[in-house]
Structures are given as structure tokens and as C-alpha cells.
Amino acid sequence: MLPELIRTAASNFENKIAIDCENGISLSYKNLDIISDEVSGALLKRGLMEGSIVLLSIPTSVEYLIIYIAASKIGVITAGINPRLKAPERESICEVAEPDLVIATSELLDGISTDTSVEIIELAENRERLLKGLRIDSFQPKELEENLDRPVCVCFTSGSTGTPKGALFTNKELLAIQKMDTEGVWGSGGHLVPSTAFAHVGSMTKLPWQLSKGVTLHTLDRWKAQKVMNLVETHRISAIAGVSAQIALLLKVENFENYDLSCVKAIVAGGGPSPPSLVIKAKENFDAPYSIRYSSTESGGIGLATSLEASMEESLYTIGKPRPGVQAKILDEEGHLVETGEVGELFLKTPSSMNSYWHDSENTRKFLLDGWLKTEDLARKDEMGLFRLAGRTNEMFIRGGYNVYPQEVESVLSSHPKVEQMVLIPKPHHTLGEVGVAFVVPARSEESPTLDDLVKFGKEKLAKYKLPEEINIIDELPLKNGFKIDRSFLKNSFLTGKD
């Protein structure tokens, strides 16, 4: 599937730039096809064959994409390690993946088992030296037989709550993702700045539709808001994608008002809900609609979304409705559908969903149930058919016998005019069990909200037991590798006395 797409793209777009790198290297669609052919020959020479797995521990770079495409041309499965991970995390992923070959840069080698076959590469400074030691000149691989069930890639979860799990995607799922994504906001032949590392599901499963549309990918060594803004203005990028933290950083770029952003027609924010204040500010400053996307690694990066024409209520407080081709339901702990307005666990059914967890039949059985994906996210569905997140199943806490769902509280209190961002974290209490502590980033440093401000603001929409009983004012919320809020860090550092 991926091999056919790159060959077709090389024919259709030929000398159009497929990837433009921050270090000055750019590759046309034609060159991307030729070089990936030559790399596939070198992979075969190193003993890889259909069904083998190669693990990439290299930065987000043109080399990553070339190897990924090359591996697909000979039926080799590609898995990647986020370059921001540390040695113990790399070690965990390597243990789960059990790769036949690891390709790594020397800087990202720590943690890789010495029992594993390793190929060390250097990132090239010019196009002529791209993967020079991992190419066979003029090699052309044999075309693979058509097989929808052929595994293509493994995308690892963050592993922040334990051993990382690898979501396996075959041709079947990638074809579904290609179809579902090309019917979205992304136009043909445009420009795009990847907001995630190439090892992330947001890149590995999206590459097929990007190739089919002739998109030019502008890669950054590391995502930086000002660099993204410059690319948006220079290349007239029409859709800005990222998680809410990245959108917030874009709005803080120095001299934001001096950028010509008339090209921007949509903002697409994944990785969970966005704070209401951020949605309002982004829509006003970019003069563009804002769509919140809810998905996961396991769902192939496709799930629910708020409409670009959404009402304020939908835009600010929900994750919208299932995207075309996606089904969603909410079940209680016994597996029964909940009533409208009640909280339960969200399940998704989508053709983009992973095939299985790599080398993990137990979790595959646990999370894939009769075609439905168990998300471990709590949500409720309102009378309009809109879904509202209430938090993770392991984030819900009990105060005095009553269930409190942090994201429900955050959705309301984040609308306070003095609040830019906030999260609610449970803290042990000697009589009530647990109480909520609000961690707040103020909208203006000189005017921080008080606990009384939040309680008065929230009491009309929330029961008293849901409201925070302490407040901590902080400069910024801690973020994990994928720009998601690190709730564990707040809980461990601020509420248990740990550094």
C-alpha cells in the first residue's frame, strides 16, 4: 500500500518537494522513491525480509521517512522511538518490540540492548550523503503481492503509566486512515508542518494520505513555535495542527500581530480537549475556526471532532461527535449503555483502529472487544449527541463518597476570565478520602484568581463536592514528551512533597 503510493506520487508529482528539512536538505517525490528503493536493498542485504521488524531510534528527520518507506517496500515492519525519550524508556520499547535490527544515531543509542543487531547512522548534511552507508546504488525491489493484512508499522504509546504498548497497523488500517483523513480539512498539494515526532501515530499512519495528496512536509529538528509561524507565513499554510499546548505557544510568539496569517483557514487541535480560553483566543487571533480532535494511538489518530462551524457550546466544552465512519458509545462498569448525560467509559469503533498490540495478546483481548476499542476515557453524551470528556478512568477520585471527574470541572473553571489553563488533581484527605486541588496558570500574572473566585464561578454549574478546596498558582503546566499535561508530575511534586 505504502510502496504503491510513493511510486504513484513519484509519477504524479515527480519534482515537487516531498520533504523540506530545517538543515537545508530537500527531496522531491521522485528522489524519495529512488533513494528509498536503494535503502530497501541495503536492508535486504542485512538479512531483513518480509515480516521482520526494524526499530528506528533516530531524530525526526528525512532519514526516518526514507527508512520507513524503504522497509515497507520489502514487507518489513517499522517501529519508532520518540527521540525525546530517555535511555530507560528506549530500553522498554526495545524489549517489547524485539526488533530484528535497530537503526540508531549514536546520540540515541543508550538503552538499546547490546544483544540486538544495531546499525549506527549519521544524519546527513547534504542530499548526496543521505544514508550513504545504507544504500545499494540503482537497486529496485520486487513488487510485493497485494495483501491488506500485511503489517506495516508499530506505534508505541508513551509508556507514562507503565510498560509501553505497541499498536500494530496493517495495510487495511492505513488505507482506512488515508480515506478518512483526505476527506477532512487538508487540501491537495499544500504544505504541512508535522506537530509530532515521526515515531508518533500522528505521522506514521498519516504519511499515506500525505503522499497521495502531494503534500510538502516541513520538518523541524525540534518543534518551535516561532519556526512554525515563519513556515506558516512563508508557505501560506492553510491548516495549523497540533495539541492545545502547541497552539498556546504559537499565540505567544513575539510580534504575533505582525505575521500575515490570512492563509489560515482552520486550526486542528488533537491530544484531548482545549481550554475554552485558548479556543476563543486562537479563533480571534488567527481569524479561523477551531476544531478539537479526540483520538488515540490505538484508534489510528481518528475518533471524534468538533465541527469547524460549531456553536460556542460545542467548541468550548465538548469533543464533538464521531467523525464519518466512526461509532462511539458510553458504557458503565457492567458493560451496559449509560443514559444520556451519565458518565461512563468511552468506546470507539473505527476502521482506522489498530490491528492488535504487538506481542501482547492479553492487552489486545482487553482493549479490542468485538471490534470496539476500549479507551479508558470517561465521557458523557448530551441531548445534542455531543460528547464531553470527564477524565481518565484512573483519574476519577472520590470525595466523601461522591465521584469527581477532573476534566468536567476543568471544562467549567477554565472559562474563568482570570484563568489561562488549569487542572484538578486529587489530594488525600483524612476524613473525605480525597479533595481536589486546582493548579492554575493565570491569564495575567499580575491578577491571579483566588480559590474563592473559582468556587463562586463554578457553583452555578457544578455541585459543591466537585469544586476545588485548594489552589496552587503556577507559571506553566508541566508537559510530557507529546506536549500533553503531566498530571503525575503535579501530583508527585506538589502534593506528596517529592522533587
C-alpha positions, 0 to 999 in steps of 0.5 A, a space after each residue: 500500500 505504502 510502496 504503491 503510493 510513493 511510486 504513484 506520487 513519484 509519477 504524479 508529482 515527480 519534482 515537487 518537494 516531498 520533504 523540506 528539512 530545517 538543515 537545508 536538505 530537500 527531496 522531491 517525490 521522485 528522489 524519495 522513491 529512488 533513494 528509498 528503493 536503494 535503502 530497501 536493498 541495503 536492508 535486504 542485504 542485512 538479512 531483513 525480509 518480509 515480516 521482520 521488524 526494524 526499530 528506528 531510534 533516530 531524530 525526526 528527520 528525512 532519514 526516518 521517512 526514507 527508512 520507513 518507506 524503504 522497509 515497507 517496500 520489502 514487507 518489513 515492519 517499522 517501529 519508532 522511538 520518540 527521540 525525546 525519550 530517555 535511555 530507560 524508556 528506549 530500553 522498554 520499547 526495545 524489549 517489547 518490540 524485539 526488533 530484528 535490527 535497530 537503526 540508531 544515531 549514536 546520540 540515541 543509542 543508550 538503552 538499546 540492548 547490546 544483544 540486538 543487531 544495531 546499525 549506527 547512522 549519521 544524519 546527513 548534511 547534504 542530499 548526496 550523503 543521505 544514508 550513504 552507508 545504507 544504500 545499494 546504488 540503482 537497486 529496485 525491489 520486487 513488487 510485493 503481492 497485494 495483501 491488506 493484512 500485511 503489517 506495516 508499522 508499530 506505534 508505541 504509546 508513551 509508556 507514562 503509566 507503565 510498560 509501553 504498548 505497541 499498536 500494530 497497523 496493517 495495510 487495511 488500517 492505513 488505507 482506512 486512515 488515508 480515506 478518512 483523513 483526505 476527506 477532512 480539512 487538508 487540501 491537495 498539494 499544500 504544505 504541512 508542518 508535522 506537530 509530532 515526532 515521526 515515531 508518533 501515530 500522528 505521522 506514521 499512519 498519516 504519511 499515506 494520505 500525505 503522499 497521495 495528496 502531494 503534500 510538502 512536509 516541513 520538518 523541524 529538528 525540534 518543534 518551535 513555535 516561532 519556526 512554525 509561524 515563519 513556515 506558516 507565513 512563508 508557505 501560506 499554510 492553510 491548516 495549523 495542527 497540533 495539541 492545545 499546548 502547541 497552539 498556546 505557544 504559537 499565540 505567544 510568539 513575539 510580534 504575533 500581530 505582525 505575521 500575515 496569517 490570512 492563509 489560515 483557514 482552520 486550526 486542528 487541535 488533537 491530544 484531548 480537549 482545549 481550554 475554552 480560553 485558548 479556543 476563543 483566543 486562537 479563533 480571534 487571533 488567527 481569524 479561523 475556526 477551531 476544531 478539537 480532535 479526540 483520538 488515540 494511538 490505538 484508534 489510528 489518530 481518528 475518533 471524534 471532532 468538533 465541527 469547524 462551524 460549531 456553536 460556542 457550546 460545542 467548541 468550548 466544552 465538548 469533543 464533538 461527535 464521531 467523525 464519518 465512519 466512526 461509532 462511539 458509545 458510553 458504557 458503565 462498569 457492567 458493560 451496559 449503555 449509560 443514559 444520556 448525560 451519565 458518565 461512563 467509559 468511552 468506546 470507539 469503533 473505527 476502521 482506522 483502529 489498530 490491528 492488535 498490540 504487538 506481542 501482547 495478546 492479553 492487552 489486545 483481548 482487553 482493549 479490542 472487544 468485538 471490534 470496539 476499542 476500549 479507551 479508558 476515557 470517561 465521557 458523557 453524551 448530551 441531548 445534542 449527541 455531543 460528547 464531553 470528556 470527564 477524565 481518565 478512568 484512573 483519574 476519577 477520585 472520590 470525595 466523601 463518597 461522591 465521584 469527581 471527574 477532573 476534566 468536567 470541572 476543568 471544562 467549567 473553571 477554565 472559562 474563568 476570565 482570570 484563568 489561562 489553563 488549569 487542572 484538578 488533581 486529587 489530594 488525600 484527605 483524612 476524613 473525605 478520602 480525597 479533595 481536589 486541588 486546582 493548579 492554575 496558570 493565570 491569564 495575567 500574572 499580575 491578577 491571579 484568581 483566588 480559590 474563592 473566585 473559582 468556587 463562586 464561578 463554578 457553583 452555578 454549574 457544578 455541585 459543591 463536592 466537585 469544586 476545588 478546596 485548594 489552589 496552587 498558582 503556577 507559571 506553566 503546566 508541566 508537559 510530557 514528551 507529546 506536549 500533553 499535561 503531566 498530571 503525575 508530575 503535579 501530583 508527585 511534586 506538589 502534593 506528596 512533597 517529592 522533587 
